[in-house]
């Protein structure tokens, strides 16, 4: 739920990467924002990603953009923030 984190969204200096973190099956100690569930980036996160993308994933081809983006953010210590509610659910009940 994004409402609980709405105070963070206005901070233009803080890159935000919000969604549902899941373990990477190739390396379970790393989490990535699952693309199927969707994820949200604020403007600062997009700026940082554009600057960093060439350093972390320059010449590879993949359909797994969620893992690529998560790997790039992880390299600069921006992690996927979990947006599930206390019952670990999304959306209305």
N, CA, C and O of each residue as an XYZ file, in Angstrom:
372
protein
N       0.831     -1.191      0.000
C       0.000      0.000      0.000
C       0.864      1.239      0.000
O       1.715      1.424      0.870
N       0.640      2.068     -0.966
C       1.474      3.251     -1.118
C       1.107      4.368     -0.163
O       1.927      5.248      0.097
N      -0.129      4.351      0.374
C      -0.544      5.433      1.257
C       0.409      5.590      2.438
O       0.714      6.712      2.841
N       0.871      4.497      2.983
C       1.749      4.543      4.161
C       3.113      5.134      3.827
O       3.826      5.594      4.719
N       3.476      5.126      2.564
C       4.774      5.645      2.159
C       4.661      6.961      1.393
O       5.641      7.426      0.812
N       3.481      7.560      1.388
C       3.262      8.774      0.601
C       4.129      9.932      1.066
O       4.416     10.836      0.280
N       4.551      9.927      2.318
C       5.422     10.996      2.794
C       6.799     10.912      2.137
O       7.500     11.921      2.058
N       7.196      9.742      1.670
C       8.490      9.589      1.014
C       8.462     10.007     -0.445
O       9.481     10.439     -0.985
N       7.316      9.885     -1.087
C       7.221     10.113     -2.519
C       7.553     11.554     -2.901
O       8.004     11.798     -4.021
N       7.345     12.504     -2.009
C       7.618     13.905     -2.313
C       9.090     14.279     -2.197
O       9.466     15.381     -2.597
N       9.923     13.414     -1.671
C      11.341     13.713     -1.487
C      12.087     13.505     -2.798
O      12.354     12.369     -3.190
N      12.428     14.610     -3.481
C      13.086     14.526     -4.779
C      14.525     14.045     -4.707
O      15.102     13.679     -5.731
N      15.116     14.039     -3.520
C      16.507     13.625     -3.381
C      16.652     12.120     -3.160
O      17.727     11.563     -3.386
N      15.590     11.465     -2.726
C      15.637     10.052     -2.353
C      15.088      9.188     -3.490
O      13.914      9.311     -3.837
N      15.921      8.312     -4.081
C      15.384      7.423     -5.119
C      14.502      6.354     -4.482
O      14.925      5.675     -3.546
N      13.281      6.202     -4.983
C      12.347      5.215     -4.441
C      12.055      4.135     -5.472
O      11.758      4.415     -6.633
N      12.148      2.904     -5.016
C      11.897      1.714     -5.816
C      10.912      0.890     -5.001
O      11.310      0.184     -4.074
N       9.625      0.974     -5.343
C       8.554      0.406     -4.526
C       7.871     -0.756     -5.240
O       7.627     -0.691     -6.445
N       7.563     -1.813     -4.503
C       6.853     -2.944     -5.096
C       6.848     -4.148     -4.195
O       6.807     -4.026     -2.971
N       6.889     -5.312     -4.805
C       6.848     -6.577     -4.085
C       8.197     -7.286     -4.257
O       8.481     -7.812     -5.333
N       9.033     -7.307     -3.207
C      10.333     -7.952     -3.321
C      10.219     -9.471     -3.212
O       9.532    -10.001     -2.339
N      10.899    -10.140     -4.105
C      10.950    -11.603     -4.070
C      12.376    -12.063     -4.244
O      13.199    -11.320     -4.777
N      12.695    -13.285     -3.803
C      14.060    -13.780     -3.917
C      14.414    -14.119     -5.362
O      13.590    -14.638     -6.114
N      15.631    -13.820     -5.725
C      16.148    -14.184     -7.042
C      16.489    -15.670     -7.005
O      17.302    -16.092     -6.183
N      15.889    -16.458     -7.870
C      16.122    -17.908     -7.834
C      17.570    -18.278     -8.152
O      18.028    -19.362     -7.793
N      18.286    -17.382     -8.821
C      19.696    -17.643     -9.110
C      20.584    -17.354     -7.904
O      21.626    -17.982     -7.718
N      20.156    -16.400     -7.096
C      20.918    -16.037     -5.907
C      19.917    -15.601     -4.835
O      19.626    -14.412     -4.710
N      19.388    -16.556     -4.059
C      18.293    -16.273     -3.118
C      18.584    -15.223     -2.045
O      17.648    -14.701     -1.439
N      19.846    -14.902     -1.794
C      20.106    -13.870     -0.789
C      19.768    -12.473     -1.306
O      19.685    -11.525     -0.525
N      19.572    -12.342     -2.626
C      19.196    -11.054     -3.205
C      17.705    -11.016     -3.498
O      17.128    -11.980     -4.001
N      17.094     -9.884     -3.172
C      15.693     -9.657     -3.507
C      15.617     -8.760     -4.729
O      16.509     -7.946     -4.970
N      14.571     -8.907     -5.481
C      14.322     -7.987     -6.588
C      12.839     -7.671     -6.622
O      12.025     -8.461     -6.144
N      12.481     -6.531     -7.181
C      11.072     -6.152     -7.298
C      10.471     -6.954     -8.446
O      10.891     -6.819     -9.595
N       9.489     -7.786     -8.128
C       8.874     -8.643     -9.132
C       8.101     -7.805    -10.139
O       7.208     -7.042     -9.771
N       8.445     -7.952    -11.396
C       7.811     -7.170    -12.456
C       6.357     -7.535    -12.688
O       5.560     -6.680    -13.072
N       5.996     -8.797    -12.459
C       4.610     -9.212    -12.661
C       3.648     -8.460    -11.755
O       2.538     -8.109    -12.156
N       4.092     -8.220    -10.529
C       3.273     -7.455     -9.584
C       3.350     -5.965     -9.877
O       2.485     -5.201     -9.450
N       4.369     -5.556    -10.594
C       4.586     -4.148    -10.913
C       5.438     -3.475     -9.864
O       5.538     -3.949     -8.732
N       6.047     -2.376    -10.238
C       6.851     -1.586     -9.310
C       6.738     -0.130     -9.706
O       6.333      0.197    -10.822
N       7.101      0.744     -8.777
C       6.983      2.190     -8.979
C       8.339      2.827     -8.729
O       9.027      2.487     -7.766
N       8.720      3.753     -9.601
C       9.943      4.539     -9.441
C       9.553      6.012     -9.367
O       8.681      6.467    -10.107
N      10.200      6.749     -8.477
C       9.987      8.195     -8.501
C      11.003      8.821     -9.467
O      11.848      8.119    -10.022
N      10.916     10.120     -9.661
C      11.792     10.794    -10.636
C      13.266     10.617    -10.325
O      14.074     10.399    -11.228
N      13.618     10.708     -9.052
C      15.025     10.563     -8.675
C      15.517      9.149     -8.978
O      16.661      8.976     -9.398
N      14.691      8.155     -8.776
C      15.076      6.775     -9.085
C      15.307      6.607    -10.583
O      16.250      5.930    -10.994
N      14.458      7.217    -11.394
C      14.646      7.140    -12.849
C      15.948      7.827    -13.241
O      16.698      7.298    -14.062
N      16.233      9.003    -12.667
C      17.491      9.699    -12.966
C      18.701      8.835    -12.630
O      19.627      8.698    -13.430
N      18.676      8.256    -11.436
C      19.783      7.418    -10.987
C      19.915      6.182    -11.879
O      21.027      5.786    -12.229
N      18.800      5.579    -12.244
C      18.832      4.398    -13.094
C      19.437      4.713    -14.455
O      20.257      3.946    -14.960
N      19.044      5.824    -15.050
C      19.594      6.223    -16.348
C      21.104      6.424    -16.250
O      21.848      6.008    -17.138
N      21.552      7.055    -15.179
C      22.993      7.269    -14.988
C      23.735      5.953    -14.764
O      24.865      5.800    -15.228
N      23.126      5.014    -14.070
C      23.795      3.790    -13.650
C      23.682      2.652    -14.656
O      24.518      1.749    -14.650
N      22.684      2.672    -15.507
C      22.380      1.530    -16.363
C      23.569      1.080    -17.215
O      23.795     -0.121    -17.360
N      24.315      1.999    -17.768
C      25.473      1.637    -18.577
C      26.565      0.955    -17.781
O      27.348      0.187    -18.341
N      26.634      1.221    -16.481
C      27.653      0.600    -15.634
C      27.275     -0.796    -15.166
O      28.150     -1.624    -14.912
N      26.000     -1.061    -15.052
C      25.599     -2.343    -14.471
C      25.005     -3.311    -15.478
O      24.904     -4.502    -15.181
N      24.609     -2.853    -16.653
C      23.992     -3.748    -17.627
C      24.104     -3.146    -19.015
O      23.096     -2.750    -19.600
N      25.307     -3.074    -19.546
C      25.495     -2.327    -20.785
C      25.253     -3.107    -22.071
O      24.633     -2.573    -22.990
N      25.716     -4.344    -22.170
C      25.659     -5.013    -23.461
C      24.966     -6.367    -23.420
O      25.249     -7.233    -24.247
N      24.085     -6.551    -22.493
C      23.386     -7.818    -22.380
C      21.944     -7.652    -22.849
O      21.365     -6.571    -22.744
N      21.384     -8.718    -23.359
C      19.994     -8.718    -23.796
C      19.217     -9.640    -22.868
O      19.652    -10.759    -22.595
N      18.078     -9.182    -22.388
C      17.269     -9.993    -21.499
C      15.834     -9.492    -21.512
O      15.578     -8.306    -21.720
N      14.911    -10.404    -21.289
C      13.507    -10.017    -21.161
C      13.128     -9.811    -19.696
O      11.973     -9.519    -19.386
N      14.096     -9.964    -18.799
C      13.828     -9.871    -17.359
C      14.221     -8.496    -16.822
O      15.155     -8.362    -16.031
N      13.487     -7.485    -17.269
C      13.832     -6.114    -16.877
C      13.755     -5.913    -15.369
O      14.484     -5.085    -14.822
N      12.878     -6.661    -14.683
C      12.766     -6.494    -13.239
C      14.063     -6.890    -12.540
O      14.479     -6.215    -11.599
N      14.701     -7.953    -12.972
C      15.979     -8.362    -12.382
C      17.093     -7.384    -12.740
O      17.944     -7.077    -11.905
N      17.088     -6.898    -13.972
C      18.119     -5.955    -14.416
C      18.037     -4.669    -13.600
O      19.043     -4.191    -13.077
N      16.840     -4.117    -13.496
C      16.652     -2.871    -12.758
C      17.014     -3.071    -11.288
O      17.679     -2.225    -10.690
N      16.581     -4.184    -10.710
C      16.908     -4.453     -9.307
C      18.413     -4.585     -9.104
O      18.953     -4.087     -8.117
N      19.092     -5.254    -10.036
C      20.544     -5.404     -9.930
C      21.226     -4.036     -9.994
O      22.147     -3.768     -9.223
N      20.787     -3.182    -10.894
C      21.370     -1.841    -11.002
C      21.155     -1.044     -9.724
O      22.085     -0.420     -9.213
N      19.936     -1.062     -9.209
C      19.670     -0.331     -7.973
C      20.453     -0.914     -6.795
O      20.976     -0.169     -5.966
N      20.533     -2.239     -6.720
C      21.274     -2.874     -5.634
C      22.742     -2.440     -5.648
O      23.357     -2.304     -4.591
N      23.303     -2.223     -6.840
C      24.709     -1.820     -6.941
C      24.968     -0.438     -6.343
O      26.111     -0.092     -6.044
N      23.913      0.345     -6.170
C      24.057      1.673     -5.551
C      23.251      1.765     -4.250
O      22.915      2.857     -3.792
N      22.952      0.616     -3.673
C      22.277      0.512     -2.368
C      20.867      1.084     -2.339
O      20.443      1.633     -1.322
N      20.142      0.962     -3.439
C      18.714      1.291     -3.468
C      17.994     -0.047     -3.566
O      18.147     -0.770     -4.551
N      17.205     -0.377     -2.538
C      16.547     -1.681     -2.531
C      15.048     -1.531     -2.741
O      14.473     -0.464     -2.526
N      14.441     -2.606     -3.158
C      13.001     -2.639     -3.371
C      12.285     -2.509     -2.024
O      12.495     -3.324     -1.125
N      11.453     -1.500     -1.889
C      10.675     -1.301     -0.668
C       9.345     -2.018     -0.809
O       8.606     -1.797     -1.769
N       9.050     -2.872      0.147
C       7.836     -3.682      0.122
C       6.610     -2.810      0.367
O       6.559     -2.068      1.347
N       5.622     -2.901     -0.523
C       4.408     -2.083     -0.395
C       3.189     -2.904      0.013
O       2.063     -2.409     -0.037
N       3.406     -4.160      0.418
C       2.272     -4.968      0.868
C       1.776     -4.474      2.225
O       2.525     -3.867      2.991
N       0.507     -4.743      2.506
C      -0.054     -4.358      3.797
C       0.384     -5.373      4.871
O       1.072     -6.342      4.549
N      -0.003     -5.164      6.141
C       0.423     -6.075      7.215
C      -0.007     -7.535      7.005
O       0.598     -8.441      7.577
N      -1.033     -7.766      6.198
C      -1.458     -9.138      5.910
C      -0.737     -9.704      4.683
O      -1.073    -10.781      4.189
N       0.258     -8.957      4.204
C       1.042     -9.370      3.031
C       0.181     -9.435      1.768
O       0.368    -10.311      0.924
N      -0.759     -8.501      1.648
C      -1.662     -8.473      0.501
C      -1.577     -7.127     -0.207
O      -1.067     -6.145      0.332
N      -2.087     -7.115     -1.416
C      -2.236     -5.889     -2.200
C      -3.713     -5.627     -2.424
O      -4.537     -6.538     -2.358
N      -4.031     -4.386     -2.685
C      -5.374     -4.047     -3.128
C      -6.461     -4.160     -2.088
O      -6.203     -4.522     -0.941
N      -7.698     -3.842     -2.500
C      -8.841     -3.872     -1.574
C      -9.222     -5.295     -1.211
O      -8.965     -6.240     -1.957
N      -9.833     -5.423     -0.062
C     -10.304     -6.746      0.389
C     -11.773     -6.910      0.110
O     -12.348     -7.954      0.417
